[in-house]
Amino acid sequence: MPTTLVTGSRGRVGSALVRLLHGAGHDVRAASRSPEQLTPPAGVPAVACDLSDPATFAAALDGTDSVFLYAEPAGIDAFLSHAEAAGVTHVVLLSSSAVLAPDAADNPIAAPHLAVEQALAASPVTATFLRPGAFAGNAHQWAHPIRTQGAVDLPYPGSHTSPIDETDVAEAALAVLADPGLRGSAHHLTGPETLTAAEQIEILAKATGRPVTAHAVSRTAWLESVSPFMPAPLAGALLDYWADSDGVPALVTGETERLTGRPARTFTAWAEANAAAFRP
Ligand SMILES: NC(=O)c1ccc[n+]([C@@H]2O[C@H](COP(=O)([O-])OP(=O)(O)OC[C@H]3O[C@@H](n4cnc5c(N)ncnc54)[C@H](OP(=O)(O)O)[C@@H]3O)[C@@H](O)[C@H]2O)c1
């Protein structure tokens, strides 16, 4: 029976995919940098795989024929050599819609994803690219200020995204792993509606049953507030991304629904399911 190696199995997408593959009757191996912290379904083996440490690749890949891959460029060439040697014929990459931008090679968010896509395109292994836009789970960045102050600082309250639920990304991954006809395809995945940051805050407030104030703040103030934990180039790239989408509705592609065969989950449903994280 063919086996799928799922890298990043502690991640929101990876962990959901392990459960989905197992539930659908596929043989699956859950890989993580910290396999001892995994709690996979009964019967699913957990293995060590750090995508930046080639010493972990051979044992993780042995006996697998497909891989769900997080976009870590550090060891990608060695990973693909080991994958080919192990008999892997298909890799599904968790990429990003950021690669579709004209400046992708110079953009700190897009560049690592593009580098891994290019390595896969140059390898004999067939690659399928999932290119989601902003995740619904990015709203967790607002959990602490909402819990503690009932307020959030937004540098661009009118910036749009079409947030996609990570479970939908995992379901899309299941679809491309299960259907041989989809091997080698690329998919720009989005959620079902475009929403501004301020609208997402309103939805979170409604879900928690508590008011939340959105404060518009300057780029400089926001950069200072995130400087202790976010590298400046990444923070700058995020600000530019929000500036570009300020007042501009985000694309809704319908690709998620086409792959999964069901309506994409709404941000309202995500907020209701995760409301506890935003309550004091
Ligand atoms: N957030 C967004 O809006 C967005 C949009 C488009 C694309 N994406 C892509 O989605 C990814 C986040 O997915 P997520 O929400 O499932 O992640 P998450 O819950 O934040 O978890 C990230 C996972 O990445 C895995 N990982 C990181 N470095 C690794 C390494 N060197 N080797 C092996 N695994 C490594 C880790 O798995 P282990 O801890 O199990 O090792 C970690 O749990 C982003 O990194 C990006 O590539 C995100």
The ligand as an SDF file (V2000), in Angstrom:
LIG
                    3D

 48 52  0  0  0  0  0  0  0  0999 V2000
   -0.1350   31.9660    7.3060 N   0  0  0  0  0  0  0  0  0  0  0  0
   -0.4810   32.2680    6.0670 C   0  0  0  0  0  0  0  0  0  0  0  0
   -1.2600   33.1950    5.8130 O   0  0  0  0  0  0  0  0  0  0  0  0
    0.0700   31.4560    4.9130 C   0  0  0  0  0  0  0  0  0  0  0  0
   -0.3010   31.7800    3.6300 C   0  0  0  0  0  0  0  0  0  0  0  0
    0.2110   31.0240    2.5710 C   0  0  0  0  0  0  0  0  0  0  0  0
    1.0570   29.9700    2.8140 C   0  0  0  0  0  0  0  0  0  0  0  0
    1.4030   29.6720    4.0990 N   0  0  0  0  0  0  0  0  0  0  0  0
    2.3230   28.5410    4.3300 C   0  0  0  0  0  0  0  0  0  0  0  0
    1.8220   27.7410    5.3710 O   0  0  0  0  0  0  0  0  0  0  0  0
    2.8230   27.5710    6.3660 C   0  0  0  0  0  0  0  0  0  0  0  0
    2.1780   27.5280    7.7360 C   0  0  0  0  0  0  0  0  0  0  0  0
    1.3580   26.3890    7.7890 O   0  0  0  0  0  0  0  0  0  0  0  0
    0.6190   25.9720    9.1480 P   0  0  0  0  0  0  0  0  0  0  0  0
   -0.3690   27.0370    9.4880 O   0  0  0  0  0  0  0  0  0  0  0  0
    0.1790   24.5720    9.0470 O   0  0  0  0  0  0  0  0  0  0  0  0
    1.8540   26.0490   10.0900 O   0  0  0  0  0  0  0  0  0  0  0  0
    1.9800   26.2500   11.6470 P   0  0  0  0  0  0  0  0  0  0  0  0
    0.7900   25.7000   12.3310 O   0  0  0  0  0  0  0  0  0  0  0  0
    2.4380   27.6290   11.9010 O   0  0  0  0  0  0  0  0  0  0  0  0
    3.2080   25.2700   11.8360 O   0  0  0  0  0  0  0  0  0  0  0  0
    4.3580   25.4100   11.0530 C   0  0  0  0  0  0  0  0  0  0  0  0
    4.9520   24.0330   10.8820 C   0  0  0  0  0  0  0  0  0  0  0  0
    6.0080   24.0850    9.9210 O   0  0  0  0  0  0  0  0  0  0  0  0
    6.8310   22.9840   10.1750 C   0  0  0  0  0  0  0  0  0  0  0  0
    8.2230   23.3540    9.9700 N   0  0  0  0  0  0  0  0  0  0  0  0
    8.8080   24.5500   10.1650 C   0  0  0  0  0  0  0  0  0  0  0  0
   10.1420   24.4570    9.9210 N   0  0  0  0  0  0  0  0  0  0  0  0
   10.3720   23.1550    9.5970 C   0  0  0  0  0  0  0  0  0  0  0  0
   11.5380   22.4170    9.2690 C   0  0  0  0  0  0  0  0  0  0  0  0
   12.7520   22.9850    9.2260 N   0  0  0  0  0  0  0  0  0  0  0  0
   11.3890   21.1050    8.9960 N   0  0  0  0  0  0  0  0  0  0  0  0
   10.1860   20.5000    9.0700 C   0  0  0  0  0  0  0  0  0  0  0  0
    9.0400   21.1440    9.3770 N   0  0  0  0  0  0  0  0  0  0  0  0
    9.1560   22.4530    9.6360 C   0  0  0  0  0  0  0  0  0  0  0  0
    6.7010   22.6610   11.6760 C   0  0  0  0  0  0  0  0  0  0  0  0
    6.3160   21.3300   11.8480 O   0  0  0  0  0  0  0  0  0  0  0  0
    6.9150   20.5050   13.0980 P   0  0  0  0  0  0  0  0  0  0  0  0
    6.8430   21.4340   14.2790 O   0  0  0  0  0  0  0  0  0  0  0  0
    6.0070   19.3410   13.2090 O   0  0  0  0  0  0  0  0  0  0  0  0
    8.3260   20.1430   12.7460 O   0  0  0  0  0  0  0  0  0  0  0  0
    5.6170   23.6030   12.1710 C   0  0  0  0  0  0  0  0  0  0  0  0
    4.7100   22.9940   13.0370 O   0  0  0  0  0  0  0  0  0  0  0  0
    3.7430   28.7800    6.2320 C   0  0  0  0  0  0  0  0  0  0  0  0
    5.0240   28.4850    6.6980 O   0  0  0  0  0  0  0  0  0  0  0  0
    3.7000   29.0200    4.7500 C   0  0  0  0  0  0  0  0  0  0  0  0
    4.6770   28.2080    4.1190 O   0  0  0  0  0  0  0  0  0  0  0  0
    0.9260   30.3800    5.1470 C   0  0  0  0  0  0  0  0  0  0  0  0
  1  2  1  0
  2  3  2  0
  2  4  1  0
  4  5  1  0
  4 48  2  0
  5  6  2  0
  6  7  1  0
  7  8  2  0
  8  9  1  0
  8 48  1  0
  9 10  1  0
  9 46  1  0
 10 11  1  0
 11 12  1  0
 11 44  1  0
 12 13  1  0
 13 14  1  0
 14 15  2  0
 14 16  1  0
 14 17  1  0
 17 18  1  0
 18 19  2  0
 18 20  1  0
 18 21  1  0
 21 22  1  0
 22 23  1  0
 23 24  1  0
 23 42  1  0
 24 25  1  0
 25 26  1  0
 25 36  1  0
 26 27  1  0
 26 35  1  0
 27 28  2  0
 28 29  1  0
 29 30  1  0
 29 35  2  0
 30 31  1  0
 30 32  2  0
 32 33  1  0
 33 34  2  0
 34 35  1  0
 36 37  1  0
 36 42  1  0
 37 38  1  0
 38 39  2  0
 38 40  1  0
 38 41  1  0
 42 43  1  0
 44 45  1  0
 44 46  1  0
 46 47  1  0
M  CHG  2   8   1  16  -1
M  END
$$$$
